[in-house]
Amino acid sequence: MSTFPNQAVPNNTSMAPTFLLVGMPGLSAAPSWWTIPLITMYLLSALGNGTILWIIALDSTLHRPMYFFLFLLSVSDVGLATALMPTLLGLAFAGVHAIPASACLLQMFFVHIFSVMESSVLLAMALDRALAICRPLHYPTLLTNDVISKICLAIAFRCLGLHLPLPFLLAHMPYCLPQVLTHSYCLHPDIAHLACPGGWGAIYSLFVVLSVMGLDPLLIFFSYGLIGRVLQGLGSSEDRWKAGQTCAAHLSAVLLFYMPMILLALIDHLRVPISQPAHTLLSYVHFLLPPLINPILYSVKMKEIRERIVKRLQPRKVGCAP
């Protein structure tokens, strides 16, 4: 069954005024059904990440590198979920599949800005954990406030520098294929795939994907390789357990963010026969689950965050002096 209404789709070599989005697999007949899960997921994500931001901002004892990067991770999660919602809710509420090219490119820009920000922050957190475990005595002098400020600037320049050219390149490219996207939101590889062969936009889009989603996981797993070597040299299993627990939440977040994307890349490269709904659902997992699950992971796995949340939620005792 088609996931979008029968519409005339232009097939020419000019910039299309609209793109067509696909709905949630299997739910095109009743789009309003999945509005409640969508809104619930977004509100829970905003509540969880908002709580993390609130706790870290108010507690001066958490103004340390690890928690500052966690603060940035929550910002990227909220931004990513917010950027995805307009088209998802439009499809869910009213079955709106057509999206103007300008709005599509704008959503694409913000989705990828926050996605690259999340990937960059996960890489910075891996560096933080590697330095803390592999160079514990030098850690305070290596990761100073000045160094953290430079890392933040590098993340900002990376996000903007990589993705600022893309909307302009894709906006002026000729499109030879029908402008039907394969997701419920606009992604630059999806749009670039529809362009006529030989355009710089498609080449630059591939470069962006490889320079972030190809490089970052390799560097993160390399960092964990260094951490693993150090943990093997620790004297007791208790020491290894304590050191490993400091990485548990971050490693879980890394796997949650990258594994669906790696699976999709392997499926495409190996030409594994897989239905389009299954392909689309893996994309949903990659983009929608991390903003929802990350606050839970860090609240459960990180003792200091958990204790601060419990302390803030406890009612304050009010009494009169005798």
matplotlib code that plots the C-alpha trace (Angstrom):
import matplotlib.pyplot as plt

x = [0.0, 1.3, 2.2, 1.1, -2.0, -2.1, -0.7, 0.9, 4.6, 6.6, 9.5, 11.6, 15.0, 14.1, 13.9, 10.6, 8.3, 7.4, 8.7, 6.5, 7.1, 6.1, 4.1, 4.7, 4.9, 1.5, -0.3, -1.2, -4.8, -5.2, -2.6, -4.2, -3.6, 0.1, -0.3, -0.6, 2.7, 4.5, 3.4, 4.0, 7.5, 8.3, 7.0, 8.8, 12.0, 11.6, 10.9, 13.8, 16.4, 15.0, 15.5, 19.1, 19.7, 18.0, 20.0, 23.4, 22.7, 21.6, 24.2, 27.6, 29.3, 28.3, 30.1, 32.8, 33.8, 31.8, 28.6, 29.1, 29.2, 26.1, 24.5, 25.4, 24.1, 20.7, 20.6, 21.2, 18.6, 15.9, 16.9, 16.8, 13.4, 12.0, 13.3, 11.7, 8.3, 6.7, 6.5, 5.8, 2.9, 1.7, 1.6, 0.0, -2.7, -3.7, -1.9, 0.0, 2.6, 3.6, 6.2, 7.6, 11.2, 12.2, 10.6, 12.1, 15.6, 15.1, 14.1, 17.0, 19.4, 18.3, 17.9, 21.5, 22.9, 21.6, 22.5, 26.2, 26.2, 25.1, 27.8, 30.4, 29.4, 29.5, 33.0, 34.0, 32.6, 34.6, 37.7, 36.8, 36.4, 39.6, 41.6, 40.0, 40.8, 44.1, 45.6, 43.9, 46.8, 47.0, 43.2, 42.6, 45.4, 44.5, 40.8, 40.8, 38.0, 40.0, 40.3, 36.5, 35.7, 37.8, 36.1, 32.7, 33.9, 35.1, 31.7, 29.9, 32.2, 31.9, 28.1, 27.7, 30.7, 29.6, 25.9, 25.5, 26.4, 24.1, 20.7, 22.1, 23.7, 20.6, 18.3, 19.9, 20.3, 18.3, 16.2, 15.7, 13.7, 10.2, 10.5, 9.3, 11.4, 11.8, 11.2, 8.7, 11.3, 13.8, 17.4, 20.2, 21.2, 17.5, 17.2, 20.6, 19.6, 16.8, 19.2, 20.5, 23.9, 27.0, 25.8, 28.2, 25.4, 25.3, 29.1, 29.2, 26.4, 28.4, 31.4, 29.4, 28.1, 31.5, 33.3, 30.9, 29.0, 31.9, 34.8, 33.2, 32.3, 35.8, 37.4, 34.9, 35.6, 39.4, 39.0, 37.2, 40.0, 42.5, 40.2, 39.9, 43.7, 43.9, 41.1, 42.8, 45.9, 43.9, 44.7, 41.3, 38.0, 36.3, 38.5, 37.7, 34.0, 34.1, 36.0, 33.8, 30.6, 31.7, 31.6, 28.4, 25.9, 28.0, 28.7, 25.0, 24.2, 26.8, 25.4, 21.8, 22.8, 25.1, 24.0, 20.8, 22.8, 25.6, 23.0, 21.3, 24.8, 25.6, 22.1, 22.6, 26.2, 25.6, 22.3, 20.5, 16.8, 14.8, 11.3, 11.0, 9.0, 11.8, 14.3, 12.2, 11.7, 15.5, 15.7, 13.0, 15.1, 18.2, 16.6, 13.7, 14.9, 18.2, 16.4, 13.9, 16.3, 19.5, 18.0, 16.9, 20.4, 22.2, 19.8, 20.0, 23.7, 25.2, 24.9, 25.5, 22.7, 20.3, 21.0, 20.5, 17.2, 15.9, 17.0, 15.3, 12.1, 11.9, 9.5, 11.3, 10.5, 9.1, 8.8, 8.9, 11.8, 10.8]
y = [0.0, 3.4, 5.6, 8.8, 9.9, 9.6, 12.9, 14.0, 14.1, 16.3, 14.6, 17.3, 18.8, 21.9, 22.5, 21.1, 23.5, 20.6, 17.3, 14.4, 12.6, 9.1, 8.3, 5.8, 2.3, 0.6, 3.6, 5.5, 4.4, 5.9, 8.7, 10.2, 6.9, 7.7, 11.3, 10.2, 8.1, 10.9, 13.7, 11.5, 10.7, 14.3, 15.5, 12.8, 13.7, 17.4, 16.6, 14.2, 16.4, 19.6, 18.0, 17.2, 20.7, 22.2, 20.0, 20.7, 24.5, 24.9, 22.7, 24.3, 21.0, 19.6, 22.3, 19.9, 18.6, 15.4, 17.1, 20.1, 17.7, 16.0, 19.4, 19.8, 16.3, 17.2, 20.4, 18.5, 15.9, 18.6, 20.3, 17.1, 16.1, 19.6, 19.7, 16.4, 17.1, 19.6, 17.1, 14.1, 15.8, 17.2, 13.6, 12.3, 15.0, 15.7, 13.4, 16.3, 14.7, 17.7, 20.0, 23.1, 22.8, 25.8, 24.3, 20.9, 22.4, 24.4, 21.2, 19.3, 22.0, 21.9, 18.1, 17.6, 20.5, 18.8, 15.3, 16.4, 18.2, 15.0, 13.0, 15.6, 15.7, 11.9, 12.1, 14.8, 12.7, 9.7, 11.9, 13.0, 9.4, 8.3, 11.1, 10.5, 6.8, 6.7, 9.9, 10.4, 12.5, 14.8, 15.0, 18.3, 20.1, 18.5, 19.3, 22.9, 25.4, 27.0, 23.6, 22.9, 26.3, 25.5, 22.1, 23.9, 26.3, 23.4, 21.7, 24.9, 25.5, 21.9, 21.9, 25.2, 24.8, 21.4, 22.0, 25.7, 25.2, 22.2, 24.0, 26.4, 23.7, 21.5, 24.5, 25.2, 21.6, 20.1, 17.1, 14.3, 11.9, 12.3, 14.3, 11.5, 11.2, 7.9, 9.3, 11.4, 14.2, 15.8, 14.4, 15.6, 12.1, 11.6, 14.9, 14.6, 11.1, 12.7, 15.1, 14.7, 12.9, 15.0, 17.7, 19.0, 18.8, 15.0, 14.8, 17.2, 15.4, 12.2, 14.0, 15.3, 11.9, 10.2, 13.0, 12.8, 9.5, 7.6, 9.2, 9.8, 6.2, 5.1, 7.6, 6.8, 3.0, 3.8, 5.7, 2.7, 0.5, 2.6, 2.5, -1.3, -1.7, 0.4, -1.5, -4.8, -3.5, -2.6, -4.7, -5.8, -6.6, -4.1, -1.3, -2.4, -2.4, 1.1, 2.5, 0.7, 2.1, 5.6, 4.7, 2.6, 5.4, 7.0, 3.7, 2.9, 6.3, 5.7, 2.3, 3.7, 6.5, 4.8, 1.2, 1.8, 4.0, 1.4, -1.3, 0.8, 1.4, -2.3, -3.2, -0.7, -1.7, -5.5, -5.1, -7.1, -7.6, -5.6, -4.0, -0.2, -0.1, -1.9, 0.5, 3.5, 2.1, 1.9, 5.5, 6.3, 4.5, 6.4, 9.8, 9.5, 7.0, 8.8, 12.0, 9.8, 7.2, 9.3, 11.1, 7.8, 6.2, 9.1, 9.4, 5.7, 5.1, 8.4, 8.5, 12.2, 13.1, 10.6, 11.9, 15.5, 14.7, 12.9, 15.8, 18.4, 16.4, 15.9, 18.3, 20.8, 20.8, 24.0, 24.6, 27.3, 27.8, 27.0]
z = [0.0, -0.8, 2.1, 0.5, -1.5, -5.2, -6.5, -9.7, -9.0, -11.4, -13.1, -14.6, -14.3, -12.2, -8.5, -7.3, -5.5, -3.1, -1.8, -0.8, 2.6, 3.5, 6.6, 9.4, 7.8, 8.1, 9.6, 6.4, 6.6, 10.1, 10.5, 13.6, 15.6, 16.1, 17.2, 20.9, 21.0, 19.1, 21.4, 24.4, 23.2, 22.6, 25.9, 27.8, 25.9, 26.7, 30.3, 30.7, 29.0, 30.6, 34.0, 33.1, 31.9, 35.1, 37.5, 35.9, 35.5, 39.1, 40.9, 40.9, 42.0, 38.6, 36.6, 35.5, 32.0, 32.1, 33.1, 30.8, 27.9, 29.2, 29.2, 25.5, 24.8, 26.3, 24.2, 21.0, 22.0, 22.6, 19.4, 17.3, 18.6, 18.1, 14.5, 13.6, 15.0, 12.5, 9.6, 11.9, 13.5, 10.1, 8.8, 12.0, 12.5, 8.9, 6.6, 5.0, 2.7, 0.6, 2.0, 0.2, -0.8, 1.3, 4.5, 3.7, 3.3, 6.5, 8.5, 6.9, 8.1, 11.7, 11.9, 10.7, 12.8, 15.9, 14.7, 14.0, 17.4, 19.1, 17.3, 18.2, 21.8, 22.1, 20.7, 23.2, 26.0, 24.8, 24.9, 28.4, 29.7, 28.0, 29.6, 33.0, 33.0, 31.0, 32.5, 35.8, 37.4, 34.4, 33.8, 35.6, 33.7, 30.3, 30.3, 31.6, 31.1, 28.2, 26.5, 26.9, 25.4, 22.4, 22.1, 22.1, 19.5, 17.4, 17.7, 16.7, 13.7, 12.6, 12.7, 10.9, 8.6, 7.3, 6.9, 6.0, 2.3, 1.9, 1.7, -0.9, -3.0, -2.9, -3.6, -6.9, -8.1, -11.0, -10.0, -12.4, -10.2, -8.8, -5.6, -3.3, -0.1, 1.8, 5.3, 7.3, 7.5, 5.3, 5.2, 2.9, 1.6, 0.7, -1.2, -2.9, -4.2, -6.2, -8.0, -11.5, -11.7, -11.5, -9.1, -6.4, -3.9, -3.9, -3.7, -0.8, 1.0, 0.8, 2.2, 5.1, 6.0, 5.9, 7.8, 10.7, 10.9, 9.4, 11.4, 14.8, 15.6, 14.7, 17.0, 19.8, 19.6, 19.4, 22.7, 24.2, 23.0, 25.0, 28.0, 27.7, 27.8, 30.9, 32.6, 31.9, 33.8, 36.9, 40.0, 41.2, 39.5, 41.8, 40.4, 36.9, 37.7, 39.2, 36.3, 33.8, 35.4, 34.7, 31.0, 31.0, 30.3, 27.6, 25.8, 25.9, 24.4, 21.7, 20.7, 20.7, 18.4, 16.0, 15.7, 13.7, 11.3, 11.0, 10.3, 7.6, 6.0, 6.0, 4.6, 1.7, 1.1, 1.2, -0.7, 2.0, 1.0, 3.5, 3.2, 3.0, 6.3, 8.2, 6.6, 7.7, 11.2, 11.7, 10.8, 13.4, 16.0, 15.1, 15.4, 17.9, 20.5, 21.7, 22.9, 24.8, 26.3, 27.0, 30.0, 31.5, 30.9, 32.6, 35.4, 36.2, 35.6, 37.0, 40.8, 41.1, 38.6, 40.2, 43.7, 42.6, 40.9, 44.0, 46.2, 44.1, 44.0, 47.7, 49.5, 51.6, 55.3, 56.6, 60.3, 62.9, 65.3, 68.9]

ax = plt.figure().add_subplot(projection="3d")
ax.plot(x, y, z, "-o")
ax.set_aspect("equal")
plt.show()
